[in-house]
Amino acid sequence: MSTSSIVLGIILAFVESWRMALVQIGLLPFMILVGYFENEMMTDTGKVESGLGGAIVHENVTNIRTVRAMNIMEDNLKRFKKKIEASGVSSKKMLYKALIASTGTSLVFLILACQFYVGAIFIRDHNLSFVKMMRALFCLFFASYAIGMGTQLIGDMSLSKIAAAKIYSFLDAKPDQVETTGDKI
């Protein structure tokens, strides 16, 4: 489904405005690079650090009325800080990861702004209609969405390879010889 969505989005974008499609495809490597760095950061962080204080945060958010009514927010903050400090995650590491995430998001919006700017130039100088520009943009947004949906599971590929190796080793294992006497096993 993702492949067909990507191909269809690109073809429709070229039909609507081949100039806009070329600009967007030219900017695609930057989007892929941003996605790669964000994905690497999230796979490193998500599995290890989400369990650190996640339960405490979840408990506070789902029971916020009780937490506020009983005035135990400060106690929960202390519990959260102890969990984070016990994990050994430094504030420098958190700052680094926040900078990567914010830079990635900023670059995505910068690329979108560039696409709209080039589209405005094409409208002014090359008789491209606003509707065709928007159709071309959204066709490639559709293709980008399909790429994004396909890459969500890339972080789990290493785990799936390990699981597949374990399954194959289990299937390839020879059963122990069990001696049987007569009809009894």
C-alpha positions as CSV (number, residue, x, y, z in Angstrom):
1,M,0.0,0.0,0.0
2,S,2.8,2.4,0.8
3,T,4.6,1.9,-2.5
4,S,1.4,2.4,-4.5
5,S,0.7,5.6,-2.5
6,I,4.1,6.9,-3.1
7,V,4.0,6.2,-6.8
8,L,0.5,7.6,-7.2
9,G,1.3,10.7,-5.3
10,I,4.4,11.4,-7.4
11,I,2.6,10.7,-10.7
12,L,-0.3,13.0,-9.8
13,A,2.1,15.7,-8.7
14,F,3.8,15.6,-12.1
15,V,0.5,15.7,-13.8
16,E,-0.6,18.8,-11.9
17,S,2.7,20.7,-12.1
18,W,5.9,19.1,-13.1
19,R,8.0,22.1,-12.0
20,M,6.6,21.9,-8.4
21,A,7.1,18.1,-8.4
22,L,10.7,18.5,-9.4
23,V,11.3,21.1,-6.7
24,Q,9.7,18.8,-4.1
25,I,11.6,15.8,-5.2
26,G,14.8,17.8,-5.1
27,L,14.1,18.7,-1.4
28,L,13.2,15.0,-0.6
29,P,16.7,14.0,0.4
30,F,16.7,16.7,3.1
31,M,13.4,15.4,4.4
32,I,14.8,11.8,4.4
33,L,17.9,13.0,6.3
34,V,15.8,14.8,8.9
35,G,13.6,11.7,9.3
36,Y,16.7,9.5,9.6
37,F,18.2,11.5,12.4
38,E,14.9,11.9,14.3
39,N,14.3,8.2,13.9
40,E,17.8,7.3,15.3
41,M,17.2,9.6,18.2
42,M,13.8,8.2,19.0
43,T,14.9,4.6,18.8
44,D,17.7,5.3,21.2
45,T,15.5,7.2,23.6
46,G,12.1,5.7,23.3
47,K,12.8,2.2,24.4
48,V,15.1,3.0,27.3
49,E,13.8,6.2,28.7
50,S,10.1,5.9,28.2
51,G,9.8,3.6,31.2
52,L,11.8,5.7,33.5
53,G,9.2,8.2,34.7
54,G,6.5,7.3,32.3
55,A,4.4,5.4,34.8
56,I,4.5,8.4,37.2
57,V,3.6,10.9,34.5
58,H,0.8,8.6,33.2
59,E,-0.5,8.2,36.7
60,N,-0.6,12.0,37.2
61,V,-2.2,12.8,33.9
62,T,-4.9,10.2,34.2
63,N,-5.7,11.1,37.8
64,I,-5.1,14.8,37.7
65,R,-8.2,15.7,39.7
66,T,-7.2,13.4,42.5
67,V,-3.6,14.6,42.4
68,R,-4.7,18.2,42.7
69,A,-7.4,17.5,45.2
70,M,-4.9,15.7,47.5
71,N,-2.1,18.2,46.9
72,I,0.4,15.5,46.1
73,M,1.9,17.1,43.0
74,E,5.1,18.0,44.9
75,D,5.5,14.4,46.1
76,N,5.0,13.0,42.6
77,L,7.5,15.5,41.2
78,K,10.1,14.3,43.8
79,R,9.4,10.7,42.8
80,F,9.8,11.6,39.2
81,K,13.1,13.4,39.8
82,K,14.4,10.4,41.8
83,K,13.6,8.1,38.9
84,I,15.3,10.3,36.4
85,E,18.4,10.8,38.6
86,A,18.6,7.0,39.2
87,S,18.6,6.3,35.5
88,G,21.8,8.2,34.9
89,V,20.4,10.2,32.0
90,S,22.3,13.5,32.0
91,S,20.6,16.8,31.3
92,K,23.2,17.4,28.6
93,K,22.0,14.2,26.8
94,M,18.4,15.4,27.2
95,L,19.3,18.8,25.8
96,Y,21.1,17.2,22.9
97,K,18.1,15.1,22.0
98,A,15.8,18.1,22.4
99,L,18.0,20.1,20.0
100,I,17.9,17.3,17.4
101,A,14.2,17.0,17.6
102,S,13.6,20.8,17.4
103,T,16.1,21.2,14.6
104,G,14.4,18.4,12.6
105,T,11.0,19.9,13.1
106,S,12.3,23.4,12.1
107,L,13.9,21.9,9.0
108,V,10.6,20.3,8.0
109,F,8.8,23.7,8.2
110,L,11.7,25.4,6.5
111,I,11.4,23.0,3.6
112,L,7.6,23.5,3.4
113,A,8.2,27.3,3.4
114,C,10.7,26.9,0.5
115,Q,8.1,24.8,-1.4
116,F,5.4,27.5,-1.0
117,Y,7.9,30.2,-1.9
118,V,8.9,28.5,-5.1
119,G,5.2,27.8,-5.8
120,A,4.5,31.5,-5.5
121,I,7.3,32.3,-8.0
122,F,5.8,29.7,-10.4
123,I,2.4,31.3,-10.0
124,R,3.8,34.7,-10.7
125,D,6.3,33.9,-13.6
126,H,5.1,30.6,-15.2
127,N,1.3,30.9,-15.2
128,L,0.8,28.2,-12.7
129,S,-2.6,28.4,-11.1
130,F,-2.9,28.4,-7.3
131,V,-5.2,25.3,-7.4
132,K,-2.6,23.3,-9.5
133,M,0.2,24.3,-7.1
134,M,-1.8,23.2,-4.1
135,R,-2.8,19.9,-5.8
136,A,0.8,19.2,-6.6
137,L,1.9,20.0,-3.0
138,F,-0.8,17.8,-1.5
139,C,-0.1,14.9,-3.9
140,L,3.5,14.9,-2.7
141,F,2.3,15.4,0.9
142,F,0.3,12.2,0.3
143,A,3.4,10.4,-0.9
144,S,5.4,11.8,2.0
145,Y,2.7,10.6,4.4
146,A,3.0,7.1,2.9
147,I,6.8,7.2,3.3
148,G,6.4,8.3,6.9
149,M,3.9,5.5,7.7
150,G,6.3,3.0,6.2
151,T,9.3,4.2,8.2
152,Q,7.6,4.1,11.6
153,L,8.5,0.5,12.0
154,I,12.1,0.8,11.0
155,G,13.2,1.2,14.6
156,D,11.8,-2.3,15.3
157,M,13.5,-4.0,12.5
158,S,16.5,-5.0,14.6
159,L,14.2,-6.5,17.2
160,S,12.3,-8.4,14.5
161,K,15.6,-9.8,13.1
162,I,16.5,-11.0,16.5
163,A,13.1,-12.6,17.0
164,A,13.2,-14.2,13.6
165,A,16.7,-15.7,14.4
166,K,15.3,-17.1,17.7
167,I,12.3,-18.6,15.9
168,Y,14.5,-20.2,13.2
169,S,16.9,-21.6,15.8
170,F,13.9,-23.1,17.7
171,L,12.6,-24.6,14.5
172,D,16.0,-26.0,13.6
173,A,16.7,-27.5,17.0
174,K,16.6,-31.2,17.1
175,P,14.3,-32.7,19.7
176,D,15.8,-34.7,22.5
177,Q,15.6,-38.4,22.1
178,V,13.0,-39.8,24.4
179,E,13.2,-43.5,25.1
180,T,9.9,-45.3,24.9
181,T,9.1,-48.7,26.1
182,G,6.2,-50.2,24.4
183,D,3.2,-48.0,24.0
184,K,4.1,-45.5,26.8
185,I,6.0,-42.4,26.1
